[in-house]
Structure formats: C-alpha cells, structure tokens
Amino acid sequence: VIKAMISRTREFAADEVGAKIAGRASGLASALARLDGYSRQIPLVQPNPAQNNLFIVEPLAGGGGGMSLMNLFATHPPTEQRIRALRALNMA
C-alpha cells in the first residue's frame, strides 16, 4: 500500500514536470483524458497488476475517480484527479 501511495505521488510530480517542459498543462491534461478513454475502449485481455507502473494511465481502473479499496493498491492516481491537478497548475 505504501509503495502504491509513493507511486501515485510520483505520478503527480511527473505530470507537473511534464507540464512545465511542455509549457502548458492543458495539453497534457487533454492527452491524459484521451489515453484514459482509449484504455477503456480497448481493454487488456489478461492484465497483470505487476505491470501497472509501466502504463501512463491505470490499466485496471474500473472507471470513476471515487475512493475505493482498489484505489489503495493503484499505482496511478485516478485520471480525473490528475487532470484536475493539471488544470489547477494552469490557474496558478
């Protein structure tokens, strides 16, 4: 659980650095939304939880950004939270 929490924190930090490099957070937020949509349209045949950290968006996400027991073990924060954080960077 702690390893997953650290991984989620790093995802937010990586998003922030990526937005700074790109020059605007809105482009990264838009890309994340598209990737999340595509990942829901084309599900993995046999997803392996050990490989979650290799993906840009959470491959085993069941949709929604609410808190659940599975979110404790997620290697990525819900995409909706990542997009909100990026949009907040645009405001700052």
ROROKE-380482 format. One record per atom (N, C-alpha, C, CB): atom name; residue number from 1; z, x, y. Coordinates in steps of 0.05 Angstrom, whole numbers. Glycine has a CB too. Example, Ala and Ser with C-alpha at 12.3 -4.5 7.8 and 13.67 -1.06 7.14 Angstrom:
- N 1 156 264 -114
- CA 1 156 246 -90
- C 1 156 264 -66
- CB 1 181 226 -89
- N 2 142 257 -45
- CA 2 143 273 -21
- C 2 157 258 1
- CB 2 114 282 -12
% end
This chain:
- N 1 0 17 -24
- CA 1 0 0 0
- C 1 0 18 25
- CB 1 24 -19 0
- N 2 16 39 25
- CA 2 17 57 48
- C 2 -9 71 52
- CB 2 40 77 45
- N 3 -22 80 30
- CA 3 -48 93 32
- C 3 -69 74 44
- CB 3 -57 103 4
- N 4 -68 49 35
- CA 4 -87 30 46
- C 4 -82 25 76
- CB 4 -86 3 30
- N 5 -57 24 84
- CA 5 -50 20 112
- C 5 -60 43 129
- CB 5 -19 16 115
- N 6 -56 67 119
- CA 6 -66 91 134
- C 6 -96 90 136
- CB 6 -57 117 120
- N 7 -109 82 114
- CA 7 -139 79 114
- C 7 -148 59 135
- CB 7 -149 72 87
- N 8 -134 36 137
- CA 8 -142 16 157
- C 8 -138 26 185
- CB 8 -125 -10 153
- N 9 -116 41 190
- CA 9 -111 53 216
- C 9 -134 73 223
- CB 9 -84 67 217
- N 10 -142 88 204
- CA 10 -164 107 208
- C 10 -190 93 214
- CB 10 -167 126 184
- N 11 -195 70 202
- CA 11 -219 55 208
- C 11 -220 47 237
- CB 11 -221 30 190
- N 12 -197 37 248
- CA 12 -196 30 276
- C 12 -202 55 294
- CB 12 -169 18 283
- N 13 -190 77 287
- CA 13 -194 102 302
- C 13 -223 111 301
- CB 13 -175 124 292
- N 14 -235 109 277
- CA 14 -263 117 274
- C 14 -281 99 290
- CB 14 -271 116 244
- N 15 -275 73 290
- CA 15 -290 54 307
- C 15 -289 62 336
- CB 15 -280 25 303
- N 16 -265 69 345
- CA 16 -262 76 374
- C 16 -278 101 381
- CB 16 -232 80 380
- N 17 -276 121 363
- CA 17 -292 146 368
- C 17 -322 140 367
- CB 17 -284 168 347
- N 18 -330 124 348
- CA 18 -358 117 345
- C 18 -368 103 370
- CB 18 -363 100 321
- N 19 -352 85 381
- CA 19 -359 70 405
- C 19 -362 89 429
- CB 19 -339 48 411
- N 20 -344 109 431
- CA 20 -345 128 453
- C 20 -370 146 450
- CB 20 -320 146 453
- N 21 -377 154 426
- CA 21 -401 170 422
- C 21 -426 154 428
- CB 21 -402 180 393
- N 22 -426 129 420
- CA 22 -450 112 425
- C 22 -452 104 454
- CB 22 -448 86 408
- N 23 -429 105 468
- CA 23 -430 98 497
- C 23 -423 69 503
- CB 23 -456 104 508
- N 24 -423 52 482
- CA 24 -415 24 486
- C 24 -405 13 460
- CB 24 -438 7 498
- N 25 -383 -2 461
- CA 25 -371 -13 437
- C 25 -386 -38 427
- CB 25 -342 -20 443
- N 26 -400 -52 445
- CA 26 -413 -77 437
- C 26 -434 -72 416
- CB 26 -425 -90 462
- N 27 -448 -50 417
- CA 27 -469 -44 397
- C 27 -457 -40 370
- CB 27 -485 -19 405
- N 28 -434 -26 369
- CA 28 -420 -21 344
- C 28 -409 -47 333
- CB 28 -398 0 347
- N 29 -398 -64 351
- CA 29 -387 -90 342
- C 29 -409 -107 330
- CB 29 -374 -104 366
- N 30 -433 -107 343
- CA 30 -455 -123 333
- C 30 -465 -112 306
- CB 30 -479 -121 353
- N 31 -466 -86 303
- CA 31 -474 -74 277
- C 31 -454 -81 255
- CB 31 -476 -44 280
- N 32 -428 -80 261
- CA 32 -408 -88 241
- C 32 -411 -117 233
- CB 32 -380 -83 252
- N 33 -416 -135 252
- CA 33 -420 -163 245
- C 33 -444 -167 227
- CB 33 -423 -180 271
- N 34 -466 -153 233
- CA 34 -490 -155 215
- C 34 -484 -144 188
- CB 34 -513 -140 228
- N 35 -472 -121 186
- CA 35 -466 -109 160
- C 35 -447 -127 143
- CB 35 -453 -82 163
- N 36 -428 -139 157
- CA 36 -409 -157 143
- C 36 -425 -181 132
- CB 36 -387 -166 162
- N 37 -443 -192 149
- CA 37 -459 -215 140
- C 37 -476 -208 116
- CB 37 -476 -225 162
- N 38 -489 -184 117
- CA 38 -506 -176 94
- C 38 -489 -172 69
- CB 38 -521 -150 102
- N 39 -465 -160 72
- CA 39 -449 -155 49
- C 39 -440 -181 35
- CB 39 -425 -138 56
- N 40 -438 -202 51
- CA 40 -431 -228 39
- C 40 -455 -242 26
- CB 40 -419 -247 61
- N 41 -479 -236 35
- CA 41 -503 -248 24
- C 41 -511 -234 -2
- CB 41 -526 -246 44
- N 42 -506 -208 -4
- CA 42 -514 -193 -28
- C 42 -489 -181 -41
- CB 42 -534 -170 -20
- N 43 -475 -197 -58
- CA 43 -450 -188 -69
- C 43 -455 -165 -90
- CB 43 -435 -211 -83
- N 44 -435 -148 -93
- CA 44 -436 -127 -113
- C 44 -433 -139 -140
- CB 44 -414 -106 -108
- N 45 -448 -129 -160
- CA 45 -447 -140 -187
- C 45 -420 -135 -199
- CB 45 -470 -128 -204
- N 46 -412 -111 -200
- CA 46 -386 -104 -211
- C 46 -371 -85 -191
- CB 46 -388 -90 -239
- N 47 -359 -97 -170
- CA 47 -346 -80 -150
- C 47 -323 -64 -162
- CB 47 -337 -96 -127
- N 48 -321 -39 -154
- CA 48 -299 -22 -164
- C 48 -280 -17 -140
- CB 48 -311 5 -175
- N 49 -256 -27 -142
- CA 49 -237 -24 -119
- C 49 -232 5 -112
- CB 49 -211 -37 -126
- N 50 -236 24 -131
- CA 50 -231 52 -125
- C 50 -252 63 -106
- CB 50 -231 68 -151
- N 51 -274 49 -102
- CA 51 -295 58 -85
- C 51 -296 44 -58
- CB 51 -322 55 -98
- N 52 -276 28 -52
- CA 52 -275 13 -27
- C 52 -277 30 -2
- CB 52 -249 -3 -25
- N 53 -264 53 -3
- CA 53 -264 70 21
- C 53 -291 83 27
- CB 53 -244 92 18
- N 54 -311 80 9
- CA 54 -338 91 14
- C 54 -355 72 30
- CB 54 -351 97 -13
- N 55 -346 48 35
- CA 55 -362 27 48
- C 55 -355 26 78
- CB 55 -358 0 35
- N 56 -373 15 94
- CA 56 -368 11 122
- C 56 -352 -14 127
- CB 56 -395 9 138
- N 57 -357 -35 112
- CA 57 -341 -60 113
- C 57 -329 -64 86
- CB 57 -359 -85 122
- N 58 -307 -79 84
- CA 58 -292 -83 60
- C 58 -310 -98 39
- CB 58 -267 -100 65
- N 59 -318 -84 17
- CA 59 -336 -97 -2
- C 59 -324 -119 -19
- CB 59 -347 -76 -20
- N 60 -298 -120 -21
- CA 60 -285 -140 -38
- C 60 -273 -163 -21
- CB 60 -264 -128 -55
- N 61 -279 -163 5
- CA 61 -268 -184 22
- C 61 -278 -211 14
- CB 61 -275 -179 52
- N 62 -260 -230 13
- CA 62 -268 -257 6
- C 62 -274 -275 29
- CB 62 -246 -270 -11
- N 63 -275 -263 53
- CA 63 -281 -279 77
- C 63 -255 -285 92
- CB 63 -295 -305 70
- N 64 -258 -290 117
- CA 64 -235 -297 134
- C 64 -219 -271 141
- CB 64 -216 -316 120
- N 65 -206 -272 163
- CA 65 -191 -249 172
- C 65 -161 -253 172
- CB 65 -200 -242 200
- N 66 -152 -274 159
- CA 66 -124 -280 158
- C 66 -108 -261 140
- CB 66 -119 -308 150
- N 67 -82 -262 142
- CA 67 -66 -245 125
- C 67 -64 -257 97
- CB 67 -38 -242 137
- N 68 -67 -241 78
- CA 68 -63 -249 50
- C 68 -52 -226 35
- CB 68 -90 -259 38
- N 69 -44 -231 11
- CA 69 -33 -209 -6
- C 69 -54 -188 -11
- CB 69 -23 -220 -33
- N 70 -79 -196 -14
- CA 70 -101 -176 -18
- C 70 -105 -158 6
- CB 70 -127 -191 -25
- N 71 -99 -168 30
- CA 71 -102 -151 54
- C 71 -83 -127 53
- CB 71 -97 -168 79
- N 72 -61 -129 39
- CA 72 -42 -107 37
- C 72 -55 -83 23
- CB 72 -17 -115 22
- N 73 -74 -88 5
- CA 73 -87 -67 -11
- C 73 -114 -60 0
- CB 73 -88 -76 -39
- N 74 -124 -74 20
- CA 74 -150 -69 31
- C 74 -152 -42 44
- CB 74 -158 -91 51
- N 75 -174 -28 39
- CA 75 -178 -2 52
- C 75 -190 -4 80
- CB 75 -196 15 35
- N 76 -201 -28 86
- CA 76 -212 -33 112
- C 76 -198 -56 125
- CB 76 -243 -38 110
- N 77 -194 -56 151
- CA 77 -184 -80 164
- C 77 -205 -101 163
- CB 77 -175 -74 194
- N 78 -198 -127 165
- CA 78 -218 -148 166
- C 78 -238 -142 188
- CB 78 -205 -176 170
- N 79 -264 -147 183
- CA 79 -285 -141 202
- C 79 -280 -155 228
- CB 79 -312 -149 191
- N 80 -269 -180 227
- CA 80 -264 -195 251
- C 80 -244 -180 269
- CB 80 -253 -222 245
- N 81 -224 -167 257
- CA 81 -204 -152 273
- C 81 -217 -127 285
- CB 81 -180 -144 255
- N 82 -235 -114 270
- CA 82 -248 -90 280
- C 82 -266 -98 304
- CB 82 -265 -77 258
- N 83 -280 -120 302
- CA 83 -298 -129 324
- C 83 -281 -136 348
- CB 83 -314 -154 315
- N 84 -258 -150 344
- CA 84 -241 -156 367
- C 84 -231 -131 381
- CB 84 -217 -173 358
- N 85 -223 -111 365
- CA 85 -214 -86 377
- C 85 -236 -72 392
- CB 85 -203 -67 354
- N 86 -260 -73 382
- CA 86 -283 -60 396
- C 86 -289 -75 422
- CB 86 -308 -60 379
- N 87 -288 -102 421
- CA 87 -292 -117 446
- C 87 -271 -112 466
- CB 87 -293 -147 439
- N 88 -246 -107 457
- CA 88 -224 -101 476
- C 88 -230 -74 489
- CB 88 -197 -100 461
- N 89 -242 -55 475
- CA 89 -250 -29 486
- C 89 -270 -33 509
- CB 89 -261 -10 465
- N 90 -288 -52 505
- CA 90 -308 -57 526
- C 90 -295 -68 552
- CB 90 -328 -78 516
- N 91 -273 -82 549
- CA 91 -258 -93 571
- C 91 -242 -72 586
- CB 91 -240 -116 562
- N 92 -234 -51 571
- CA 92 -217 -31 583
- C 92 -232 -11 601
- CB 92 -202 -15 562
% end
